Amino acid sequence: MEVFGIIGMSFGIIGMTFGIIAFTKQMKLEKHLKESGVVEKDYK
């Protein structure tokens, strides 16, 4: 039954990595849109 723990931990690490990557890409996009004037500077 330890296999399920290993599988769960692997999916957790993959999910956390994906979340961090998605968050940084979202922050870069938001910064670019603010600089180009598409979104107001005081957005969020």
C-alpha positions in Angstrom: 0.0 0.0 0.0 3.0 2.3 0.1 2.7 2.6 -3.7 -0.3 4.8 -3.3 1.6 7.1 -1.0 4.4 7.4 -3.5 2.0 8.0 -6.4 0.2 10.6 -4.4 3.3 12.4 -3.4 4.5 12.3 -7.1 1.2 13.9 -8.2 1.5 16.5 -5.5 5.0 17.5 -6.5 3.9 17.7 -10.2 0.8 19.8 -9.2 2.9 22.2 -7.1 5.4 22.6 -9.9 2.7 23.3 -12.4 1.0 25.8 -10.0 4.3 27.7 -9.6 4.9 27.9 -13.3 1.4 29.0 -14.1 1.5 31.7 -11.4 4.8 33.1 -12.7 3.5 33.2 -16.2 0.3 34.9 -15.1 2.3 37.5 -13.2 4.5 38.2 -16.3 1.4 38.5 -18.5 -0.2 40.9 -16.1 3.0 43.0 -15.9 3.2 43.1 -19.7 -0.5 44.1 -20.1 0.0 46.9 -17.6 3.1 48.2 -19.4 1.4 48.2 -22.8 -1.7 50.0 -21.4 -4.3 47.2 -22.0 -5.0 47.0 -18.3 -5.0 50.0 -15.8 -1.9 50.4 -13.6 -3.9 50.0 -10.4 -5.5 46.7 -11.5 -5.7 44.2 -8.7 
